[in-house]
Amino acid sequence: MQSGLRENLLKVLDGKEDGIIPVLSVTQTATNGLMETTGAFWPQAHSSAFQMAELSLAAHTVGGLEAIRYPFCLTVLAEALGCEVDLGTINRPPEVMSHPFAEKVEKPDIPADLYDRARVPVVLETTRRLKNLAPNVPLIAGMEGPATLVYHLIGAQDYLKWALFKPETFKMYIREATCICEGYAKLLFEAGADVICLDDTVAGPETLDCLLFETLIKPSYQYLTHSIEGPVVIHMCGNTTSILSSLANCGFEGISIEESVSVAEAKSQIGSRTILIGNISTTNTLLYSTPEEVEEEALKCLEEGVDILAPGCGLAPETPVVNIRAMEQARDKYQNVFVK
């Protein structure tokens, strides 16, 4: 089905139910096995368009995933805005180390050449390379969501304190971050991306309560999904059950959930307003279990109603490639036995 992978995913994201259930990841996909196969290793692959393209492509060609997801971190925009970033090691992803706007309650000064800074051009060039290498395979460009970007810029303490006690300052930062995310997403689509995945865990109920989400975060999501011309999905780690219904009203084409969320409950919350992505455990199952156990959990996700079969979070670098391939095998078995 490789020639129709892109069309199939876009059809599913558009709510059409007559296609094959895609097997992919909207979160990071690099593993040690894929690094060894391609010769593209962390941390170098975070800064090289050639290595980033080779490593992310291998999750499709070697791992069997039916989309190419890149980059491998959530620090690209933060670094372009002045955050110091530790690019990590072969087993540890990049991490924000400084928060240049901490305690600055005035409107942040956004550089005019933002999208020419740091690794933003690397990701855009990766997009163009992948479009040439695999034109029929959907490209999923991941990026930090507006809440995560604000969290990186001002730090955890100010993020929580301003959300509670300086909501107008918090909203100002969220508005600025939303505009930055909008501009970056548009550039990614222009370069050839097919889908944008916003990863915005710190907007969820394990950091902000439901009321704060409604007043501080939801308007930015609604703005983004209406202003960006192209499919946008969102991923949040943790138990997002309490905001799923609200998220489904934000205009996202899909919502990615982790294993702490019940698929059945999630389906009842979102109905037909958006599609559900998930939610095989990345640690308990994909990392530590056997391919047979991966297949068993994947079949359970499919039987409970996920629209796209995917890991519940980013893959751990030590994840065996054979376990990644077991997801596709489970989907094939499910559609051959249960659907036909």
VENCORZI-V168470 format. One line per field, one symbol per residue. phi: phi as a letter, one per 30 degrees, with the letter a starting at -180 (. if undefined). psi: psi as a letter, one per 20 degrees, with the letter a starting at -180 (. if undefined). A space follows every 50 residues. Layout:
BEGIN
phi=???
psi=???
END
This chain:
BEGIN
phi=.edcddddddddddjdcccdddcabccdbdbedddddciccddeddccdd dddddddddddcdidcaccadcabbddeddcjddbddibdcbdebdcbbd ceicdddddcddcedcchcedddddeeddddddbdccdccccaddddddd eddcidddedddddcbdddedddddddddddddddddddddkdcbccdcb edddddbcddddeddcceedddddddcccldbcbbbdidcedcdddedcd jddabcccddcddddddddchcdaccblbdddcdcddccdeddddddddd ddddjddbdaddadddedddddddddddddddddddccdd
psi=jhhjgghgghgghjjpjjrpoqoapjaqiprhghghghjoqqihihiphg hgggghhhhghgijqkroprbjrljghgghjipppoibahjprqppiqni jpjoirpqopqhkgjjqcjghghghgggghhhhmhjpppooqqprhghgg ghhirgghggghhgimhhgghggggghghghgggghhgghijqhqpopol hiiriigqrhghgghhgghhghgghhhpnrpprqppraojgijggghiji jqhqppqriippgggghhgicjhrqppblpphfhfhgirrhhhggghghg gghijqhpprqiaqpqhjpphhhghhgghggggghhghg.
END
